[in-house]
Every structure is written in C-alpha cells, then in structure tokens.
Amino acid sequence: METIDRLSYDEQKLLVETLLRQDYAIELISSEINDIESGLKQVDEGFYHQLKLLYDRLRIK
Amino acid sequence: METIDRLSYDEQKLLVETLLRQDYAIELISSEINDIESGLKQVDEGFYHQLKLLYDRLRIK
C-alpha cells in the first residue's frame, strides 16, 4: 500500500481534486467509518473523531 | 460539489490517508482517466498528463 509521505504535495492535491471531481469523498469517508465501527479496522480515537468531523463537513455542501 | 480550497490542509491530508488506507487511489485515478479518454469529461492537456504520471506512480508500488 502506497504511503502518504511517498507522494509529493502536488500528487496529494491531484488525488483530492480527483476525489472531489468524482464526487466520491463522502462515500470514501463513510466507508472508512463503517470499517472502524464494525470492528474491521482499529484506529486511535483522534483519527476516528477527525473522520466524523470531516464526514459532517462534507455532508453540509 | 465540494471544492479543494474549502478544505483545510489537514482535511485534504485525511482524505488522501483514507484513500490510501482503502487502497482505492489507483481505481480513482484510472476512473478519471477513462472519463477523459471516453470524452465524458474535458480537461486541459496538463491535468490529463499529471493524471497519467500519477497513475504510473501508483502502479509501481
């Protein structure tokens, strides 16, 4: 799996732009939240909290 | 559709991290390339070229 620090800033920006162009950001975040809430993935509380905040941000368009 | 400049740097980074955790980055980029090559989307040559470079980067893991 690629890690974020192997991607340049421009590459990271291009990924985010494409994610938004494909209108897939909210599905991606909700899928990650579901994986965590169903116990499929373990993350620290802070990461989970950030995901929830971002999900709410993306929902309010 | 959300725009990149309405997202903070941390929110953009969280989107990229989640994209990589979900191992969905390469599907996302190839989907965008397909939309462009099939004429579904018009983009400037530079954006298309960046997508192709990023696709090759993501393929070589």
N, CA and C atoms of all chains as a GROMACS GRO file, in nm:
protein
  366
    1MET      N    1   0.086  -0.116   0.000
    1MET     CA    2   0.000   0.000   0.000
    1MET      C    3   0.092   0.125   0.000
    2GLU      N    4   0.062   0.220  -0.094
    2GLU     CA    5   0.135   0.347  -0.101
    2GLU      C    6   0.114   0.420   0.033
    3THR      N    7   0.220   0.493   0.076
    3THR     CA    8   0.202   0.575   0.197
    3THR      C    9   0.205   0.723   0.158
    4ILE      N   10   0.141   0.803   0.239
    4ILE     CA   11   0.123   0.943   0.206
    4ILE      C   12   0.257   1.015   0.191
    5ASP      N   13   0.356   0.977   0.270
    5ASP     CA   14   0.483   1.052   0.262
    5ASP      C   15   0.562   1.016   0.136
    6ARG      N   16   0.517   0.914   0.059
    6ARG     CA   17   0.586   0.886  -0.068
    6ARG      C   18   0.524   0.965  -0.182
    7LEU      N   19   0.417   1.041  -0.151
    7LEU     CA   20   0.352   1.121  -0.254
    7LEU      C   21   0.389   1.268  -0.234
    8SER      N   22   0.419   1.337  -0.344
    8SER     CA   23   0.451   1.479  -0.334
    8SER      C   24   0.325   1.557  -0.299
    9TYR      N   25   0.343   1.684  -0.259
    9TYR     CA   26   0.227   1.768  -0.227
    9TYR      C   27   0.135   1.778  -0.349
   10ASP      N   28   0.195   1.798  -0.467
   10ASP     CA   29   0.112   1.811  -0.589
   10ASP      C   30   0.035   1.683  -0.617
   11GLU      N   31   0.099   1.567  -0.592
   11GLU     CA   32   0.030   1.439  -0.615
   11GLU      C   33  -0.085   1.423  -0.517
   12GLN      N   34  -0.063   1.464  -0.392
   12GLN     CA   35  -0.170   1.455  -0.292
   12GLN      C   36  -0.286   1.547  -0.332
   13LYS      N   37  -0.250   1.668  -0.381
   13LYS     CA   38  -0.354   1.764  -0.422
   13LYS      C   39  -0.433   1.710  -0.540
   14LEU      N   40  -0.362   1.644  -0.633
   14LEU     CA   41  -0.429   1.588  -0.752
   14LEU      C   42  -0.526   1.478  -0.710
   15LEU      N   43  -0.486   1.397  -0.611
   15LEU     CA   44  -0.576   1.292  -0.560
   15LEU      C   45  -0.702   1.354  -0.500
   16VAL      N   46  -0.685   1.460  -0.420
   16VAL     CA   47  -0.802   1.523  -0.357
   16VAL      C   48  -0.891   1.587  -0.464
   17GLU      N   49  -0.830   1.655  -0.560
   17GLU     CA   50  -0.910   1.718  -0.668
   17GLU      C   51  -0.990   1.612  -0.744
   18THR      N   52  -0.925   1.499  -0.775
   18THR     CA   53  -0.993   1.394  -0.849
   18THR      C   54  -1.104   1.332  -0.765
   19LEU      N   55  -1.077   1.315  -0.637
   19LEU     CA   56  -1.178   1.261  -0.545
   19LEU      C   57  -1.304   1.348  -0.546
   20LEU      N   58  -1.281   1.478  -0.543
   20LEU     CA   59  -1.395   1.573  -0.542
   20LEU      C   60  -1.463   1.575  -0.679
   21ARG      N   61  -1.384   1.569  -0.788
   21ARG     CA   62  -1.442   1.568  -0.923
   21ARG      C   63  -1.529   1.443  -0.942
   22GLN      N   64  -1.487   1.333  -0.884
   22GLN     CA   65  -1.562   1.208  -0.895
   22GLN      C   66  -1.677   1.204  -0.791
   23ASP      N   67  -1.683   1.314  -0.710
   23ASP     CA   68  -1.790   1.322  -0.609
   23ASP      C   69  -1.792   1.197  -0.521
   24TYR      N   70  -1.670   1.149  -0.483
   24TYR     CA   71  -1.661   1.023  -0.409
   24TYR      C   72  -1.610   1.043  -0.267
   25ALA      N   73  -1.581   1.166  -0.228
   25ALA     CA   74  -1.519   1.192  -0.098
   25ALA      C   75  -1.605   1.139   0.016
   26ILE      N   76  -1.734   1.170   0.013
   26ILE     CA   77  -1.818   1.133   0.127
   26ILE      C   78  -1.837   0.980   0.136
   27GLU      N   79  -1.846   0.914   0.020
   27GLU     CA   80  -1.857   0.766   0.025
   27GLU      C   81  -1.730   0.706   0.086
   28LEU      N   82  -1.616   0.764   0.048
   28LEU     CA   83  -1.488   0.712   0.096
   28LEU      C   84  -1.480   0.723   0.249
   29ILE      N   85  -1.516   0.841   0.300
   29ILE     CA   86  -1.506   0.864   0.445
   29ILE      C   87  -1.609   0.778   0.520
   30SER      N   88  -1.728   0.767   0.466
   30SER     CA   89  -1.830   0.687   0.538
   30SER      C   90  -1.792   0.539   0.535
   31SER      N   91  -1.727   0.496   0.427
   31SER     CA   92  -1.684   0.356   0.419
   31SER      C   93  -1.577   0.328   0.526
   32GLU      N   94  -1.487   0.425   0.546
   32GLU     CA   95  -1.381   0.407   0.647
   32GLU      C   96  -1.443   0.406   0.787
   33ILE      N   97  -1.541   0.495   0.810
   33ILE     CA   98  -1.609   0.500   0.940
   33ILE      C   99  -1.680   0.367   0.966
   34ASN      N  100  -1.746   0.313   0.863
   34ASN     CA  101  -1.815   0.184   0.879
   34ASN      C  102  -1.717   0.072   0.914
   35ASP      N  103  -1.602   0.072   0.845
   35ASP     CA  104  -1.500  -0.031   0.874
   35ASP      C  105  -1.457  -0.024   1.021
   36ILE      N  106  -1.444   0.097   1.073
   36ILE     CA  107  -1.399   0.117   1.212
   36ILE      C  108  -1.511   0.076   1.308
   37GLU      N  109  -1.633   0.124   1.279
   37GLU     CA  110  -1.746   0.098   1.371
   37GLU      C  111  -1.785  -0.050   1.371
   38SER      N  112  -1.754  -0.120   1.262
   38SER     CA  113  -1.787  -0.264   1.258
   38SER      C  114  -1.672  -0.348   1.312
   39GLY      N  115  -1.564  -0.278   1.356
   39GLY     CA  116  -1.453  -0.350   1.416
   39GLY      C  117  -1.355  -0.406   1.315
   40LEU      N  118  -1.378  -0.378   1.187
   40LEU     CA  119  -1.289  -0.430   1.082
   40LEU      C  120  -1.152  -0.365   1.091
   41LYS      N  121  -1.151  -0.240   1.137
   41LYS     CA  122  -1.025  -0.166   1.148
   41LYS      C  123  -1.015  -0.104   1.287
   42GLN      N  124  -0.891  -0.102   1.340
   42GLN     CA  125  -0.868  -0.034   1.469
   42GLN      C  126  -0.790   0.094   1.441
   43VAL      N  127  -0.839   0.206   1.493
   43VAL     CA  128  -0.767   0.333   1.479
   43VAL      C  129  -0.771   0.403   1.614
   44ASP      N  130  -0.682   0.504   1.631
   44ASP     CA  131  -0.691   0.574   1.759
   44ASP      C  132  -0.811   0.670   1.755
   45GLU      N  133  -0.858   0.702   1.873
   45GLU     CA  134  -0.981   0.781   1.891
   45GLU      C  135  -0.974   0.913   1.813
   46GLY      N  136  -0.855   0.974   1.813
   46GLY     CA  137  -0.838   1.104   1.746
   46GLY      C  138  -0.865   1.094   1.598
   47PHE      N  139  -0.812   0.988   1.533
   47PHE     CA  140  -0.830   0.969   1.388
   47PHE      C  141  -0.979   0.949   1.358
   48TYR      N  142  -1.044   0.866   1.442
   48TYR     CA  143  -1.188   0.840   1.423
   48TYR      C  144  -1.268   0.970   1.438
   49HIS      N  145  -1.231   1.050   1.537
   49HIS     CA  146  -1.301   1.178   1.560
   49HIS      C  147  -1.284   1.270   1.440
   50GLN      N  148  -1.161   1.275   1.385
   50GLN     CA  149  -1.135   1.359   1.266
   50GLN      C  150  -1.222   1.315   1.149
   51LEU      N  151  -1.232   1.183   1.132
   51LEU     CA  152  -1.314   1.130   1.021
   51LEU      C  153  -1.459   1.175   1.037
   52LYS      N  154  -1.511   1.168   1.161
   52LYS     CA  155  -1.652   1.206   1.185
   52LYS      C  156  -1.672   1.355   1.154
   53LEU      N  157  -1.575   1.437   1.196
   53LEU     CA  158  -1.586   1.582   1.170
   53LEU      C  159  -1.585   1.607   1.019
   54LEU      N  160  -1.494   1.538   0.948
   54LEU     CA  161  -1.483   1.558   0.804
   54LEU      C  162  -1.609   1.510   0.733
   55TYR      N  163  -1.666   1.400   0.780
   55TYR     CA  164  -1.791   1.349   0.722
   55TYR      C  165  -1.902   1.454   0.732
   56ASP      N  166  -1.913   1.515   0.851
   56ASP     CA  167  -2.017   1.619   0.870
   56ASP      C  168  -1.988   1.739   0.780
   57ARG      N  169  -1.860   1.773   0.766
   57ARG     CA  170  -1.822   1.887   0.680
   57ARG      C  171  -1.863   1.859   0.535
   58LEU      N  172  -1.836   1.738   0.491
   58LEU     CA  173  -1.864   1.705   0.351
   58LEU      C  174  -2.015   1.696   0.326
   59ARG      N  175  -2.090   1.659   0.431
   59ARG     CA  176  -2.236   1.646   0.414
   59ARG      C  177  -2.300   1.783   0.397
   60ILE      N  178  -2.248   1.883   0.467
   60ILE     CA  179  -2.305   2.018   0.457
   60ILE      C  180  -2.243   2.084   0.334
   61LYS      N  181  -2.308   2.078   0.220
   61LYS     CA  182  -2.250   2.140   0.100
   61LYS      C  183  -2.317   2.273   0.073
   62MET      N  184  -2.087   2.034  -0.542
   62MET     CA  185  -1.962   1.959  -0.523
   62MET      C  186  -1.866   2.046  -0.439
   63GLU      N  187  -1.808   1.982  -0.334
   63GLU     CA  188  -1.708   2.049  -0.251
   63GLU      C  189  -1.589   2.089  -0.340
   64THR      N  190  -1.524   2.203  -0.307
   64THR     CA  191  -1.404   2.239  -0.382
   64THR      C  192  -1.284   2.230  -0.289
   65ILE      N  193  -1.170   2.205  -0.348
   65ILE     CA  194  -1.049   2.179  -0.268
   65ILE      C  195  -1.014   2.298  -0.177
   66ASP      N  196  -1.041   2.420  -0.223
   66ASP     CA  197  -0.999   2.534  -0.140
   66ASP      C  198  -1.090   2.552  -0.019
   67ARG      N  199  -1.204   2.478  -0.015
   67ARG     CA  200  -1.290   2.488   0.106
   67ARG      C  201  -1.247   2.386   0.211
   68LEU      N  202  -1.148   2.304   0.176
   68LEU     CA  203  -1.100   2.203   0.272
   68LEU      C  204  -0.966   2.248   0.330
   69SER      N  205  -0.950   2.231   0.460
   69SER     CA  206  -0.823   2.269   0.522
   69SER      C  207  -0.715   2.170   0.478
   70TYR      N  208  -0.588   2.206   0.504
   70TYR     CA  209  -0.477   2.116   0.468
   70TYR      C  210  -0.494   1.982   0.541
   71ASP      N  211  -0.532   1.987   0.669
   71ASP     CA  212  -0.550   1.863   0.747
   71ASP      C  213  -0.663   1.777   0.691
   72GLU      N  214  -0.769   1.844   0.645
   72GLU     CA  215  -0.882   1.769   0.587
   72GLU      C  216  -0.839   1.703   0.455
   73GLN      N  217  -0.760   1.775   0.377
   73GLN     CA  218  -0.711   1.719   0.250
   73GLN      C  219  -0.620   1.599   0.278
   74LYS      N  220  -0.536   1.615   0.381
   74LYS     CA  221  -0.443   1.507   0.416
   74LYS      C  222  -0.521   1.383   0.465
   75LEU      N  223  -0.627   1.408   0.542
   75LEU     CA  224  -0.710   1.297   0.593
   75LEU      C  225  -0.776   1.223   0.477
   76LEU      N  226  -0.821   1.299   0.376
   76LEU     CA  227  -0.882   1.236   0.257
   76LEU      C  228  -0.780   1.147   0.186
   77VAL      N  229  -0.657   1.197   0.169
   77VAL     CA  230  -0.554   1.118   0.100
   77VAL      C  231  -0.518   0.994   0.183
   78GLU      N  232  -0.502   1.011   0.314
   78GLU     CA  233  -0.470   0.896   0.400
   78GLU      C  234  -0.579   0.789   0.392
   79THR      N  235  -0.704   0.834   0.394
   79THR     CA  236  -0.816   0.738   0.389
   79THR      C  237  -0.821   0.670   0.253
   80LEU      N  238  -0.794   0.747   0.149
   80LEU     CA  239  -0.792   0.691   0.013
   80LEU      C  240  -0.689   0.579   0.004
   81LEU      N  241  -0.572   0.604   0.063
   81LEU     CA  242  -0.464   0.504   0.059
   81LEU      C  243  -0.499   0.386   0.149
   82ARG      N  244  -0.560   0.412   0.266
   82ARG     CA  245  -0.600   0.304   0.357
   82ARG      C  246  -0.704   0.214   0.290
   83GLN      N  247  -0.790   0.274   0.212
   83GLN     CA  248  -0.895   0.197   0.144
   83GLN      C  249  -0.841   0.134   0.014
   84ASP      N  250  -0.710   0.166  -0.014
   84ASP     CA  251  -0.645   0.110  -0.134
   84ASP      C  252  -0.727   0.140  -0.260
   85TYR      N  253  -0.778   0.264  -0.266
   85TYR     CA  254  -0.869   0.299  -0.376
   85TYR      C  255  -0.809   0.406  -0.467
   86ALA      N  256  -0.686   0.451  -0.438
   86ALA     CA  257  -0.628   0.563  -0.513
   86ALA      C  258  -0.617   0.530  -0.662
   87ILE      N  259  -0.565   0.414  -0.695
   87ILE     CA  260  -0.541   0.383  -0.836
   87ILE      C  261  -0.673   0.364  -0.913
   88GLU      N  262  -0.774   0.307  -0.847
   88GLU     CA  263  -0.905   0.296  -0.915
   88GLU      C  264  -0.962   0.435  -0.945
   89LEU      N  265  -0.946   0.524  -0.848
   89LEU     CA  266  -0.999   0.659  -0.862
   89LEU      C  267  -0.935   0.730  -0.982
   90ILE      N  268  -0.801   0.721  -0.989
   90ILE     CA  269  -0.730   0.790  -1.097
   90ILE      C  270  -0.762   0.726  -1.233
   91SER      N  271  -0.768   0.593  -1.236
   91SER     CA  272  -0.796   0.529  -1.366
   91SER      C  273  -0.940   0.558  -1.410
   92SER      N  274  -1.030   0.573  -1.315
   92SER     CA  275  -1.168   0.607  -1.349
   92SER      C  276  -1.175   0.746  -1.411
   93GLU      N  277  -1.097   0.838  -1.354
   93GLU     CA  278  -1.096   0.976  -1.407
   93GLU      C  279  -1.034   0.977  -1.547
   94ILE      N  280  -0.927   0.899  -1.567
   94ILE     CA  281  -0.861   0.891  -1.698
   94ILE      C  282  -0.959   0.834  -1.800
   95ASN      N  283  -1.032   0.729  -1.761
   95ASN     CA  284  -1.132   0.670  -1.852
   95ASN      C  285  -1.238   0.771  -1.892
   96ASP      N  286  -1.287   0.849  -1.791
   96ASP     CA  287  -1.389   0.951  -1.822
   96ASP      C  288  -1.335   1.050  -1.926
   97ILE      N  289  -1.209   1.086  -1.913
   97ILE     CA  290  -1.149   1.185  -2.004
   97ILE      C  291  -1.129   1.121  -2.142
   98GLU      N  292  -1.074   0.999  -2.144
   98GLU     CA  293  -1.043   0.934  -2.272
   98GLU      C  294  -1.171   0.897  -2.348
   99SER      N  295  -1.281   0.877  -2.274
   99SER     CA  296  -1.407   0.841  -2.341
   99SER      C  297  -1.485   0.968  -2.380
  100GLY      N  298  -1.426   1.084  -2.350
  100GLY     CA  299  -1.491   1.210  -2.389
  100GLY      C  300  -1.598   1.256  -2.292
  101LEU      N  301  -1.613   1.181  -2.181
  101LEU     CA  302  -1.716   1.218  -2.083
  101LEU      C  303  -1.678   1.349  -2.013
  102LYS      N  304  -1.548   1.371  -2.000
  102LYS     CA  305  -1.501   1.493  -1.934
  102LYS      C  306  -1.395   1.560  -2.022
  103GLN      N  307  -1.398   1.696  -2.021
  103GLN     CA  308  -1.294   1.771  -2.093
  103GLN      C  309  -1.201   1.833  -1.988
  104VAL      N  310  -1.071   1.812  -2.004
  104VAL     CA  311  -0.974   1.875  -1.913
  104VAL      C  312  -0.860   1.927  -1.998
  105ASP      N  313  -0.780   2.019  -1.937
  105ASP     CA  314  -0.666   2.065  -2.020
  105ASP      C  315  -0.559   1.957  -2.022
  106GLU      N  316  -0.478   1.960  -2.123
  106GLU     CA  317  -0.375   1.858  -2.151
  106GLU      C  318  -0.285   1.837  -2.029
  107GLY      N  319  -0.253   1.945  -1.960
  107GLY     CA  320  -0.162   1.937  -1.845
  107GLY      C  321  -0.219   1.852  -1.734
  108PHE      N  322  -0.350   1.871  -1.705
  108PHE     CA  323  -0.418   1.794  -1.598
  108PHE      C  324  -0.419   1.647  -1.635
  109TYR      N  325  -0.451   1.619  -1.763
  109TYR     CA  326  -0.455   1.480  -1.811
  109TYR      C  327  -0.317   1.416  -1.798
  110HIS      N  328  -0.214   1.493  -1.835
  110HIS     CA  329  -0.075   1.442  -1.829
  110HIS      C  330  -0.037   1.411  -1.684
  111GLN      N  331  -0.077   1.498  -1.590
  111GLN     CA  332  -0.048   1.476  -1.446
  111GLN      C  333  -0.115   1.347  -1.397
  112LEU      N  334  -0.239   1.327  -1.443
  112LEU     CA  335  -0.312   1.206  -1.401
  112LEU      C  336  -0.239   1.081  -1.449
  113LYS      N  337  -0.189   1.085  -1.573
  113LYS     CA  338  -0.120   0.968  -1.630
  113LYS      C  339   0.009   0.940  -1.551
  114LEU      N  340   0.082   1.047  -1.516
  114LEU     CA  341   0.205   1.030  -1.437
  114LEU      C  342   0.173   0.971  -1.301
  115LEU      N  343   0.067   1.023  -1.237
  115LEU     CA  344   0.030   0.974  -1.104
  115LEU      C  345  -0.016   0.828  -1.110
  116TYR      N  346  -0.088   0.795  -1.216
  116TYR     CA  347  -0.133   0.655  -1.234
  116TYR      C  348  -0.013   0.562  -1.239
  117ASP      N  349   0.088   0.600  -1.318
  117ASP     CA  350   0.209   0.516  -1.329
  117ASP      C  351   0.280   0.509  -1.195
  118ARG      N  352   0.283   0.620  -1.122
  118ARG     CA  353   0.350   0.622  -0.989
  118ARG      C  354   0.279   0.524  -0.895
  119LEU      N  355   0.147   0.528  -0.898
  119LEU     CA  356   0.070   0.444  -0.805
  119LEU      C  357   0.080   0.297  -0.843
  120ARG      N  358   0.099   0.270  -0.973
  120ARG     CA  359   0.106   0.131  -1.018
  120ARG      C  360   0.235   0.066  -0.971
  121ILE      N  361   0.344   0.147  -0.969
  121ILE     CA  362   0.474   0.092  -0.926
  121ILE      C  363   0.479   0.101  -0.774
  122LYS      N  364   0.446  -0.005  -0.705
  122LYS     CA  365   0.448   0.004  -0.558
  122LYS      C  366   0.571  -0.062  -0.503
   0.00000   0.00000   0.00000
